[in-house]
Amino acid sequence: MSFQLADHWVWDFWLADDGERYHLFYLHAPKSLGDPDLRHRNARIGHATSVDLRDWTDHGRIFEPGPAGSFDDTANWTGSVVQGADGKWRLYYTGSRFLSPDRNTNIETIGLAVSDDLYSWTKQPGPIVAADPRWYETLGSSSWPEEAWRDPWVFPDADGKNWHMLITARANHGDDMRRGVVGHAVSTDMEHWEVRPPLSAADIDFAHLEVFQTATIGGRNYILFCCDTPRLSGKLAGTMGGIWYIPVDSFTGPIDTSRARLLAPQSLYAGRFVCQRNGEWALMGFRNDSPFVGGVSDPIPLSVDADGGLGLRGAA
């Protein structure tokens, strides 16, 4: 296992590459909690670095949740890191605010932190983006226990004029188990964001689509996401969940989630494509076995067939 902590569970993660080192940003919570299901409301973001994606130096927690009453006063969840034209690094992350100590009811919104060096981070006032009820489900508008608006993945247009954010979200209509959509927001300055309609339709057998990533591999575009078995419905109900990918013409839609293909079973989760120094692509994920231990995997080489189908050249 590539990265793990003896006294903390480690799960969702994302990567930044400064050209010399890979920077791993990961969720963690203390094993002293006893029950791994409690890790979500106690999640913090840590930072580690590596030159080869296998041997890591841990740098610990990057910041704390916000004060009581703030959008991220309970936990900090999954995000992404990108560098702007000004040279500054921006970390977009999920702020989670649980409304009760003994229930999973929570509101998720997006926060921003800025760094010059990927080590020291300054939180900006937030949230910077929240679910817009014109298109997206909000807490109390269905039986779903959370206001899903998390896992921001940020990337630029090809011309660099606009920035796009893909967000784990749910549509404000349809069957509760088929509302998962690709949420969307846009920005011209990386700080002020406008929520747009989802890039995908609801009613496509996913209750949610988590942890997005975009990648161009072998000249083809792919969107990576996760959905586990309990969140599958319709024709996918009862099948294996895990890490999925969608071949797309454009990262900014429309995105046909009915074209999703399973890349790895859910014993590996929150997958990330990564381009290694030799130019070869691989997949990393966290270990999602039961009982839960966590930890981030070593890179698993990807294969691409003649039709653009992706596979793993090694055990997931």
C-alpha positions in Angstrom: 0.0 0.0 0.0 1.5 3.3 -1.1 0.3 5.7 1.7 -1.3 5.0 5.0 -1.1 6.3 8.6 -0.8 4.0 11.6 -3.2 6.0 13.8 -5.6 7.5 11.2 -7.9 6.2 8.6 -7.1 7.6 5.1 -9.6 7.6 2.3 -10.5 10.2 -0.5 -7.6 12.0 -2.0 -6.5 14.2 -4.9 -3.1 15.1 -6.4 -1.2 18.1 -7.7 2.1 18.0 -9.6 4.6 20.8 -9.4 6.9 19.2 -11.9 9.3 17.8 -9.4 7.0 16.3 -6.7 3.5 14.9 -6.5 1.5 16.4 -3.8 -1.1 14.2 -2.2 -4.0 15.8 -0.4 -6.0 13.2 1.6 -8.9 12.9 4.0 -8.1 11.4 7.4 -9.7 10.8 10.8 -8.3 9.3 14.0 -8.8 5.6 14.6 -9.3 6.4 18.3 -12.9 7.2 17.2 -13.4 3.4 17.3 -16.1 3.3 14.6 -14.8 4.0 11.0 -18.3 5.2 10.1 -17.6 8.3 12.3 -14.7 9.3 10.1 -16.8 11.4 7.8 -17.9 13.9 10.4 -14.4 14.1 11.7 -12.5 14.4 8.4 -9.6 16.7 8.0 -7.3 17.3 5.0 -3.7 16.2 5.1 -0.7 16.7 2.8 2.1 14.4 1.7 4.7 14.5 -1.1 6.5 12.0 -3.3 8.7 11.9 -6.4 7.5 8.5 -7.6 3.9 8.1 -6.2 5.0 5.2 -4.0 7.3 6.6 -1.3 5.6 9.5 0.6 6.7 12.1 3.1 3.8 13.2 5.3 3.4 16.9 6.2 0.3 16.6 8.3 -2.9 18.6 8.4 -3.2 21.7 6.2 -5.9 23.6 8.2 -8.8 23.2 10.6 -12.5 23.3 10.1 -14.2 26.7 10.5 -15.7 28.2 13.7 -19.1 27.2 14.9 -21.8 28.2 12.5 -19.5 28.4 9.5 -20.1 26.4 6.3 -17.3 24.0 7.2 -17.6 23.8 10.9 -17.9 20.0 11.1 -15.5 18.6 8.5 -13.4 19.3 5.4 -14.0 16.9 2.6 -12.8 16.1 -0.9 -11.6 18.7 -3.5 -9.0 19.5 -6.1 -5.9 21.7 -6.5 -5.1 23.8 -9.6 -2.6 26.5 -10.4 -3.7 29.8 -11.9 -1.9 32.1 -14.4 -0.8 34.2 -11.3 1.3 31.2 -10.1 -0.9 30.7 -7.0 -2.3 27.3 -6.1 -6.0 27.1 -5.3 -7.5 24.3 -3.3 -11.2 23.9 -3.8 -12.7 21.7 -1.0 -16.0 20.6 0.4 -17.2 22.2 3.6 -19.6 19.9 5.6 -21.9 21.1 8.3 -23.7 18.4 10.2 -26.9 19.6 11.8 -27.2 16.9 14.5 -24.6 15.0 16.6 -26.5 11.7 16.0 -27.8 11.9 12.5 -26.2 12.1 9.1 -28.2 15.2 8.0 -25.7 17.7 6.6 -25.2 20.6 4.2 -22.3 20.5 1.8 -20.9 23.6 0.1 -17.6 24.5 -1.6 -14.7 26.4 0.0 -11.4 27.8 -1.3 -7.9 28.1 0.1 -4.9 29.7 -1.6 -1.1 28.9 -1.4 2.1 30.1 -3.0 3.9 26.8 -2.4 1.4 24.0 -1.8 2.5 23.7 1.8 1.0 26.8 3.6 -2.7 27.5 2.9 -4.9 30.4 3.6 -8.7 29.9 3.7 -10.8 32.4 1.8 -14.2 33.6 3.0 -16.8 31.0 2.0 -18.7 29.2 0.8 -17.9 30.3 -2.7 -20.5 28.0 -4.4 -23.7 26.4 -3.1 -26.5 24.3 -4.6 -28.9 26.4 -6.6 -32.5 25.1 -6.1 -33.4 26.1 -9.7 -31.7 22.9 -10.8 -30.4 21.1 -7.8 -31.8 19.3 -4.8 -31.5 21.1 -1.5 -32.0 19.7 2.0 -35.6 18.8 2.8 -36.8 18.7 -0.8 -36.6 14.9 -0.9 -35.9 12.1 1.5 -32.2 12.3 0.9 -30.4 13.0 4.2 -27.9 15.6 2.8 -27.7 18.6 0.6 -25.2 17.1 -1.9 -22.8 19.7 -3.3 -19.3 18.3 -2.9 -16.1 17.0 -4.5 -15.3 20.0 -6.7 -13.1 19.2 -9.7 -11.7 22.4 -11.3 -10.1 22.7 -14.8 -9.6 25.4 -17.4 -11.1 25.8 -20.9 -8.6 24.9 -23.7 -8.1 28.7 -24.2 -7.7 29.3 -20.5 -10.3 32.1 -20.4 -12.9 30.3 -18.3 -12.7 27.8 -15.5 -15.1 24.9 -14.9 -16.1 23.1 -11.7 -17.7 19.6 -11.8 -19.6 18.9 -8.6 -21.2 15.9 -7.0 -24.9 17.0 -7.0 -28.5 15.8 -7.3 -31.2 17.0 -9.5 -34.3 18.6 -8.0 -36.7 16.2 -9.7 -37.2 12.5 -10.3 -37.0 9.3 -8.3 -34.8 9.8 -5.2 -32.5 6.9 -6.2 -31.9 8.3 -9.7 -31.2 12.0 -9.1 -27.4 11.9 -9.4 -26.1 14.4 -11.9 -22.8 16.2 -12.9 -23.1 19.6 -11.2 -21.5 22.6 -13.0 -20.2 26.0 -12.2 -18.1 28.5 -14.2 -15.6 31.3 -13.3 -13.4 33.8 -15.1 -11.2 34.5 -12.1 -11.1 31.3 -10.1 -12.7 33.0 -7.1 -16.2 34.1 -8.2 -18.4 31.3 -9.5 -21.7 31.1 -11.3 -23.8 27.9 -10.9 -25.1 26.5 -14.1 -27.5 23.7 -14.9 -26.2 20.1 -14.6 -24.1 18.7 -17.5 -26.0 15.4 -17.3 -29.6 14.3 -17.1 -31.2 12.7 -14.0 -33.0 9.3 -14.1 -29.8 7.4 -15.2 -29.6 4.8 -12.4 -27.1 6.7 -10.1 -28.2 8.2 -6.8 -25.0 10.1 -6.9 -21.8 10.4 -8.9 -18.9 11.2 -6.6 -15.3 12.4 -6.9 -15.1 13.6 -10.5 -11.9 13.9 -12.5 -11.2 14.8 -16.2 -8.4 13.4 -18.2 -7.3 13.1 -21.8 -5.6 9.7 -22.4 -4.4 8.6 -25.8 -6.2 11.5 -27.4 -9.5 10.6 -25.9 -11.5 12.4 -23.2 -12.7 10.7 -20.1 -14.6 11.6 -16.9 -13.9 9.5 -13.9 -16.3 9.2 -11.0 -17.4 6.8 -8.2 -20.7 5.2 -7.2 -20.9 2.2 -4.8 -23.4 -0.6 -5.0 -26.0 0.7 -2.5 -26.4 3.9 -4.7 -27.1 2.1 -7.9 -30.7 1.7 -9.1 -32.8 0.8 -12.1 -31.0 -1.5 -14.5 -27.8 -1.2 -12.4 -29.5 -2.2 -9.1 -27.8 -5.2 -7.5 -24.7 -4.9 -9.7 -21.2 -4.1 -8.4 -20.4 -0.4 -7.9 -16.9 1.2 -7.7 -14.9 3.4 -9.9 -16.5 4.3 -13.2 -15.5 6.3 -16.4 -17.4 7.9 -19.1 -16.0 8.6 -22.6 -16.9 12.1 -23.6 -16.5 14.5 -26.6 -16.3 17.5 -24.3 -15.7 17.9 -20.6 -18.3 20.6 -20.5 -21.1 18.5 -21.7 -23.5 17.2 -22.5 -22.4 14.2 -20.5 -24.3 11.0 -21.1 -23.9 9.1 -17.8 -25.7 6.0 -19.3 -22.4 5.4 -21.1 -20.6 4.9 -17.8 -18.4 1.8 -17.6 -17.0 0.2 -14.4 -13.2 0.4 -14.2 -12.6 -1.1 -10.8 -14.9 -2.8 -8.2 -15.7 -0.9 -5.0 -12.9 -2.5 -3.0 -11.0 0.4 -4.6 -12.7 3.8 -4.4 -12.3 7.5 -5.1 -10.1 6.7 -8.1 -7.7 9.2 -9.6 -6.0 9.0 -13.0 -2.4 10.0 -12.7 0.3 10.5 -15.4 3.6 9.1 -14.2 7.0 10.6 -15.0 7.5 8.1 -17.9 4.3 9.4 -19.5 2.3 6.3 -18.7 -1.1 6.6 -17.1 -2.2 4.8 -14.0 -5.1 4.6 -11.5 -4.9 5.2 -7.8 -7.6 4.7 -5.2 -8.2 4.2 -1.6 -8.6 0.7 -0.1 -12.3 0.2 0.7 -12.3 -3.2 2.1 -14.5 -4.4 5.1 -13.6 -4.0 7.9 -12.4 -0.6 6.8 -8.7 0.1 7.1 -8.2 2.7 4.3 -4.9 3.9 2.8 -4.0 4.9 -0.8 -2.9 2.3 -3.3 0.2 2.3 -5.4 -0.4 3.3 -9.1 -2.1 0.6 -11.1 -1.2 0.8 -14.8 -4.0 1.6 -17.3 -4.6 -0.2 -20.6 -6.5 1.4 -23.5 -8.0 -0.8 -26.2 -8.6 0.1 -29.8 -12.1 1.5 -29.1 -10.9 3.6 -26.2 -12.0 1.2 -23.5 -10.0 1.4 -20.3 -8.7 -1.5 -18.2 -6.3 -2.1 -15.3 -3.0 -4.0 -15.9 -2.8 -5.4 -12.4 -5.0 -6.4 -9.4 -7.2 -3.5 -8.1 
